Amino acid sequence: MATIQEVAEAFSQHRFSVVYPFLHPDVTWTLVGAAKLEGHQQVVQACENALAELSRTTKQVLRFKTIANADAVAVHAVTRYVDTRWNSSIVSSCDLYDFTQGHLTSITSYTAEVGPDSIT
Protein backbone atom coordinates (compact mmCIF):
# COMPACT_ATOMS: atom_id res chain seq x y z
CA MET A 1 0.00 0.00 0.00
CA ALA A 2 1.46 3.32 -1.07
CA THR A 3 1.51 6.25 1.33
CA ILE A 4 -0.33 9.45 0.45
CA GLN A 5 3.08 11.09 -0.06
CA GLU A 6 4.07 8.40 -2.58
CA VAL A 7 0.77 8.82 -4.42
CA ALA A 8 1.13 12.59 -4.59
CA GLU A 9 4.73 12.39 -5.74
CA ALA A 10 3.78 9.88 -8.44
CA PHE A 11 1.12 12.27 -9.74
CA SER A 12 3.52 15.22 -9.78
CA GLN A 13 6.06 13.06 -11.65
CA HIS A 14 3.44 12.13 -14.27
CA ARG A 15 3.40 8.48 -13.18
CA PHE A 16 -0.38 8.55 -13.35
CA SER A 17 -1.04 4.81 -13.60
CA VAL A 18 0.29 4.47 -10.05
CA VAL A 19 -2.29 7.03 -8.90
CA TYR A 20 -5.43 5.77 -10.66
CA PRO A 21 -6.32 3.14 -8.02
CA PHE A 22 -6.22 5.83 -5.31
CA LEU A 23 -8.52 8.33 -7.05
CA HIS A 24 -11.82 8.86 -5.25
CA PRO A 25 -14.81 8.45 -7.62
CA ASP A 26 -15.71 12.13 -7.02
CA VAL A 27 -12.15 13.49 -7.23
CA THR A 28 -11.74 17.07 -8.43
CA TRP A 29 -8.69 18.54 -10.16
CA THR A 30 -8.50 22.31 -10.31
CA LEU A 31 -5.98 23.62 -12.82
CA VAL A 32 -5.88 27.17 -11.51
CA GLY A 33 -6.64 29.68 -14.25
CA ALA A 34 -7.54 26.96 -16.76
CA ALA A 35 -10.11 24.33 -15.81
CA LYS A 36 -11.82 22.28 -13.13
CA LEU A 37 -12.17 18.57 -13.77
CA GLU A 38 -14.70 16.57 -11.81
CA GLY A 39 -14.88 12.83 -11.34
CA HIS A 40 -12.58 9.88 -11.84
CA GLN A 41 -13.18 9.64 -15.61
CA GLN A 42 -12.40 13.31 -16.38
CA VAL A 43 -9.23 13.24 -14.29
CA VAL A 44 -7.99 10.00 -15.86
CA GLN A 45 -8.72 11.32 -19.38
CA ALA A 46 -6.79 14.53 -18.66
CA CYS A 47 -3.87 12.49 -17.34
CA GLU A 48 -3.87 10.30 -20.45
CA ASN A 49 -3.99 13.39 -22.68
CA ALA A 50 -1.04 14.87 -20.76
CA LEU A 51 0.94 11.66 -21.21
CA ALA A 52 0.30 11.76 -24.96
CA GLU A 53 1.63 15.32 -25.09
CA LEU A 54 4.62 14.47 -22.91
CA SER A 55 5.53 11.51 -25.12
CA ARG A 56 7.07 14.02 -27.52
CA THR A 57 9.29 15.55 -24.85
CA THR A 58 12.15 14.74 -22.57
CA LYS A 59 12.17 16.16 -19.09
CA GLN A 60 14.76 17.07 -16.51
CA VAL A 61 13.57 17.65 -12.95
CA LEU A 62 15.52 20.58 -11.55
CA ARG A 63 13.76 20.83 -8.17
CA PHE A 64 11.36 18.53 -6.34
CA LYS A 65 10.21 19.23 -2.80
CA THR A 66 7.40 17.56 -0.85
CA ILE A 67 5.65 18.57 2.36
CA ALA A 68 3.15 16.13 3.86
CA ASN A 69 0.90 15.69 6.88
CA ALA A 70 -1.77 13.12 7.79
CA ASP A 71 -4.25 13.98 5.01
CA ALA A 72 -2.58 16.46 2.66
CA VAL A 73 0.54 16.74 0.54
CA ALA A 74 2.14 19.66 -1.31
CA VAL A 75 4.69 19.13 -4.08
CA HIS A 76 6.75 21.89 -5.66
CA ALA A 77 8.63 21.00 -8.82
CA VAL A 78 10.65 22.83 -11.42
CA THR A 79 11.09 20.87 -14.63
CA ARG A 80 12.78 21.55 -17.98
CA TYR A 81 10.89 20.11 -20.96
CA VAL A 82 12.46 19.71 -24.40
CA ASP A 83 10.28 18.69 -27.33
CA THR A 84 11.26 16.78 -30.48
CA ARG A 85 12.13 20.05 -32.26
CA TRP A 86 14.50 20.98 -29.40
CA ASN A 87 12.22 23.73 -28.13
CA SER A 88 12.77 24.08 -24.41
CA SER A 89 10.68 25.45 -21.55
CA ILE A 90 11.02 25.49 -17.79
CA VAL A 91 7.84 25.01 -15.77
CA SER A 92 7.40 25.66 -12.07
CA SER A 93 4.47 23.81 -10.53
CA CYS A 94 2.88 23.44 -7.13
CA ASP A 95 0.36 20.67 -6.62
CA LEU A 96 -1.80 20.45 -3.49
CA TYR A 97 -3.37 17.08 -2.72
CA ASP A 98 -6.16 16.27 -0.24
CA PHE A 99 -6.85 12.71 0.87
CA THR A 100 -9.72 11.07 2.74
CA GLN A 101 -9.16 7.59 4.12
CA GLY A 102 -6.31 7.01 1.67
CA HIS A 103 -8.26 8.17 -1.40
CA LEU A 104 -7.19 11.22 -3.37
CA THR A 105 -10.19 13.56 -3.26
CA SER A 106 -8.84 16.89 -4.48
CA ILE A 107 -5.91 18.19 -6.53
CA THR A 108 -5.14 21.86 -7.04
CA SER A 109 -2.39 22.65 -9.55
CA TYR A 110 -0.60 25.94 -10.07
CA THR A 111 1.80 26.09 -13.01
CA ALA A 112 3.82 28.81 -14.68
CA GLU A 113 6.51 28.88 -17.31
CA VAL A 114 9.60 30.51 -15.82
CA GLY A 115 13.01 31.66 -16.94
CA PRO A 116 16.31 29.95 -16.20
CA ASP A 117 17.01 32.35 -13.33
CA SER A 118 14.18 30.66 -11.38
CA ILE A 119 16.15 27.44 -11.04
CA THR A 120 18.43 28.48 -8.20
N, C-alpha and C positions, 0 to 999 in steps of 0.2 A: 504494500500500500504506500503510495507516494504521499509525502507531506504536502501541505498547502503551499509551502515555499517552493518545493520541487515542481508542482503544477504551474505556479505562477511563472517561475523561471523558464519552464518549457514553452509556455505561451509567448513570453517576451523574446525567446530565441527562435520563434517560428517553428517549433517542434509540436505542431498542433495535434497530431494524431495521439500523442501522449495525453493531451488535455481532454479530448472528446469524451472519454468515459466519466470525467468529473464535472461536466457541464450540467447544471440544473436545467430541467425542461423549460423553465421560464427565465433563463439567463438573459441579461441585457448587456449590450456592449455599446457604450457611448464613445464615439470618435469625435472628440470635442471640436466644434466648428465644422463638422462634416455630416455626421449621420448618427442615428440611434437604431441599433439592431435589436430585435426582440425575439426571444425564443431560440431553442437549440438549433433548429434548421437554418435560420437566418445567420446565426453566428458561424456555424460550420461552413455554410456556403461562402461567406466572406473570407474565412480562413483558406478555403480551397482556392478561391480566386486570387488571394494574396500569394499563395504558393505558386500558382501558375505564373504570376508576374515575376516573382523572385527567381523562377527557374532560369531566367535570362540574365541573372546577375551573380556576381560573387560578392561576398560580404566579409568585412573585417570588423570585429567588435573592438572598439577602442576604449570603452568604459562599460562596466556592468556592475551595478551596485543594488543590493536587495536589503530591504528592511521588512521584518515580519513580526507579527504578534499572533495571538491565538486564533483570530478569525479574519485577518487582513494582511495583505502583502503589497509593498510598493517596490517597483523595479525601475531604475533609471539606467538607460543604455544610450551610448553614442556609437553609431555604426556607420562605416563607410561602405557604400554600395557602388559597384562598378558594373555597367551593363555590357552587353556583347559588342557595342560600338565604342567601348572604353570611355563612355561618359561616366563621370563620377559625382556622387553627392554624399554629404555627411548629414545624417539625421539624428537628432536628439529626441529621445522619447521617454515618457514617464507613464507607466501603466499602474493603475491602482486596482487591486483585486479584493473582492469581498467574498467570503465563504460562509456557508451555513451547513453545519454537520458534515463537513468535508466536501460539499458540492460548491462549485464556483457559481455564484449567483449574480455577480455584477463585475463588469470590467469598465474602467474609464481610462481612455488613452489620449494623451496629449503628445503631439508630434510637431516638430519644426525642423526644416532644413537649416543647417548652420554652416558657418565658415570654419576653415581649418583652425582658426585661433580659439575655437570653443573646445578643442580637444584637451587642453592642459588641465 
